[in-house]
Amino acid sequence: MKVVRNTFLYIFMLFIIVILCMNVFNFYVASSSFKDIFCAVIYLSFVSLIVFYIWKTKNIEGKKSLIILLSLIVMGFIIRLLYAFYVKCEPISDYETMRRSALYVAKGDFSPFGQHTYFHRFVHMTNFTLVCGFLFKLFGTNIFVVKLVSIIISCLCIYIMYLIGKKLSDERLGLTISAIYTFFIPSIAYTSVFTSENFAMPFLLMSLYFVISAYKKEKLKNTIIEMLFAGIFLAFGCLFRGVAPFYLCAYVIATLTVFAKKTKLLGALSLLVAFFTMYNAVSLSLYHTGITSYKLTDGDVPFTIYMLVGFNFETGGMFSAEDQGIYYEVNQDKDKMAKVVKERLIKRIKENPHKIIPLMFKKTNTIYGYGEFNSVYWSYDNNGNEGEKPNISIFYRTASLYYIALLILTLYGLVFTKKKSLYCIFALMILGFEAGLMLMEVQPRYTYSVAYVFVICASMAICEMKTKPISEIIKKRLINGGKKDEKIS
């Protein structure tokens, strides 16, 4: 299994190099002023100073750690609140559909969740809309209610990132991860958008926390318990965002690859049992109570429709109204649609085999080639408000430079870390999204649900860098020729 694990890491290393080159190129060709670059550098420098302070502070445990963590959470809250006031984002497109449906829910009307409705086609939007409806009922129908909850949830994620870092190593790593995540642009910008991304994040993060915890357990019983919790939290996260296939594949493969021999199979099974039990319990509860007239596991369109869109060479694998229009061509008949989609998909691939590899690169650039993951785009650039958008390029360039720094650090960590097994878990998460999205429709925002992995990997690289200077690491590698990786306990 060590060979398999290292193979994944080499692939991940190559992948990071590819997307790093893409991001540097995109940053270089983007239209930028001196002011944009200057602000981006100042922003990155400010975060670097905070990280430097964390690593230079002696005896950081206890009260000092608590003060730093609370300060980061407060800063995170203020930044997100100020951004929400500054951009004044209004729901448009699908977001507006969800907002209007949430207003129905607030009145006790669940008709938007009937057969052949928008939500029956895109079932993964159901739960977010329901939750927003209940928020409207409790606190009023102003969309700022949802934004405020999203801000609070995003700040909760700062704390969970701290827990993940502490579980990985110690207090310093926890604070480093939370500091870098506090200023991670997508986490800030998505709080203003009427979308489910931030609502899913704390559950997805907690699932990773328990997977890491399970990996570090020695006893089989403890591993099973941790993986059960990981499965439950993952189910809730995927009820808000349709990322289940990517996360499940990554976690299961990671379990079978890097966990101790006695915990591999049962650990994976525990995760799957907990996930599908919880996911189906929610789905059946909504169905049998009449809130939805469909099960969350039974959408109104076949999965292959997303593959057809994903292989649309004209749109670069992004949304295609023509492909999605098949739903109406067949009069909303799911079986007929599956047949038509299959025929067109096979024909499209057979007629354009030479376009497949360029398409893969284009899709990769779409989902990993820009540091804002469409958060600035949806919250500010295309936020339902007409007129000039002052300073918008500053946000774009700052997000890009910040992301490039994370990628460079991630690459450094891959080369020099001895914690190969942990890196393999993170590598599989990123590669899982890449592999899955190469087969289906892509949008830049789809990978926001896993982009926090770069924050963790970059922070681990800083930890490695501060523990041992680069020169010492290189000298040791050259003299010893490399040693067996050590599993931390």
Order of alpha helices (4+ residues) and beta strands (2+ residues): alpha-alpha-alpha-alpha-alpha-alpha-alpha-alpha-alpha-alpha-alpha-alpha-alpha-alpha-alpha-alpha-alpha-alpha-alpha-alpha-alpha-alpha
